[in-house]
Amino acid sequence: MEIIEEDTWVCLEDNRNESKIVKVNEKKMVGWRKHKFDIGVLLHKQYNTFWKVDKTNAVVEISSDQFYDNTELDNQIEDANIEITKTNKDLFDFNDSQKLTQEEILSLKKQKEGEEIVDEVIQNSKTFEQKTEFSKAKYLKRKKEKYICCFMVLKTTIENIHKTQFLESPQKLNFMRVDSLAFFMQLSSITPNSNILMFDNANGVAVSAVAERLDGEGSISTVFWNHTKSNLRDYWPIQQMNFNEEILKSIKLIKNLEDIEKNQNKYTHLLIAGEFKFTEIFEKYLNLIAVGGIIVVFSTYLEKLHEVAEQLLSSGLCSKIDVLDSFLRYHQVLENRTHPKVEMNAFGGYLLQTYKLK
């Protein structure tokens, strides 16, 4: 199995389904979830292992059963056939059901492990025994997620890098949701030896996805929104994917727009992820796209794509111009009951796809 080497980026996914991308160095301290711990203990360890941060901020390896110990609680919550003998109708939130003060809980964190803190919190709850079995299981699960910090170590992928950055600051990705990125890649139909001209305003995530698909067998000439950075490694997603030198060499960073026209061969793709001056791009560079070349544009604004569609239609150079959108909705699917998640991102932007006709 693969092991984690020095200066490798990894994804930490915790028991709250939150994630963090970190570089593993010897004796490097990482701050996460009010903890500060040494991530160097992961060096030369395997991926897909499970770890816990204890009360002294030491990182110790645990079993998968310990990481997934909420499974029994989930089964209780999901069990639609459980006998209901009482309800929560007599419970009222007056913010006084917990006997422990905030100062006492903070003191417990320094003295005891997460499981012990959860037990103390439950014992000092005035209303815990009055709750239904469903409520007890949910309450216990929330407290375990709050007071017990454990995580799984994963290889970085486009999906978990996107997820981490999108949760932190979606505007950096130009609000390109993960299903929109997947749709963007599907419409692009990238094959080995493709010669791609790309404009990326999604902080390098789109370029990273395309480079991963090419795997060094082709070339990408890319213009970033902020093209003042002189090195590809200045763009976080490209760093975090741990690309080898062959893949990095396939990406050409264009800082002078005049260099776009110096390409000796026609481009097989024109891919635009995020907000640029679309009409100017097509006026200048559409003639550089080979016949049969694929053009895909992502934008958060439908009106801009309509302008592009009209421009391409009137030029007579493109065929099959489609303006599309994607819709992703997570659902909770349990026995005898199903409903969409309450909190979710409802907007994923729009995509245009067409083919160079002549």
Stockholm file with secondary structure:
# STOCKHOLM 1.0

chainA/1-358         MEIIEEDTWVCLEDNRNESKIVKVNEKKMVGWRKHKFDIGVLLHKQYNTFWKVDKTNAVVEISSDQFYDNTELDNQIEDANIEITKTNKDLFDFNDSQKLTQEEILSLKKQKEGEEIVDEVIQNSKTFEQKTEFSKAKYLKRKKEKYICCFMVLKTTIENIHKTQFLESPQKLNFMRVDSLAFFMQLSSITPNSNILMFDNANGVAVSAVAERLDGEGSISTVFWNHTKSNLRDYWPIQQMNFNEEILKSIKLIKNLEDIEKNQNKYTHLLIAGEFKFTEIFEKYLNLIAVGGIIVVFSTYLEKLHEVAEQLLSSGLCSKIDVLDSFLRYHQVLENRTHPKVEMNAFGGYLLQTYKLK
#=GR chainA/1-358 SS CCBCCTTEEEEEEETTSCEEEEEECTTCEEEETTEEEEGGGGTTCBSSCEEEECTTSCEEEECHHHHTTTHHHHHHHHCTTCCCCCCSTTCCCCSCSBCSCHHHHHHHHHHSCHHHHHHHHHHTBSSGGGSCHHHHHHHHHHHHHHHCEEEEEEECCHHHHHHHHHHHCGGGGTTCCHHHHHHHHHHHTCCTTEEEEEEECSTTHHHHHHHHHHTTSEEEEEEESSTTCCCGGGSHHHHHTTCCHHHHHTEEECSSGGGGGGCSSCEEEEEEESCSCHHHHHHHHGGGEEEEEEEEEEESCHHHHHHHHHHHHHHTCEEEEEEEECCCCCEEEETTEEEECSSCCCCCCEEEEEEECC
#=GC SS_cons         CCBCCTTEEEEEEETTSCEEEEEECTTCEEEETTEEEEGGGGTTCBSSCEEEECTTSCEEEECHHHHTTTHHHHHHHHCTTCCCCCCSTTCCCCSCSBCSCHHHHHHHHHHSCHHHHHHHHHHTBSSGGGSCHHHHHHHHHHHHHHHCEEEEEEECCHHHHHHHHHHHCGGGGTTCCHHHHHHHHHHHTCCTTEEEEEEECSTTHHHHHHHHHHTTSEEEEEEESSTTCCCGGGSHHHHHTTCCHHHHHTEEECSSGGGGGGCSSCEEEEEEESCSCHHHHHHHHGGGEEEEEEEEEEESCHHHHHHHHHHHHHHTCEEEEEEEECCCCCEEEETTEEEECSSCCCCCCEEEEEEECC
//
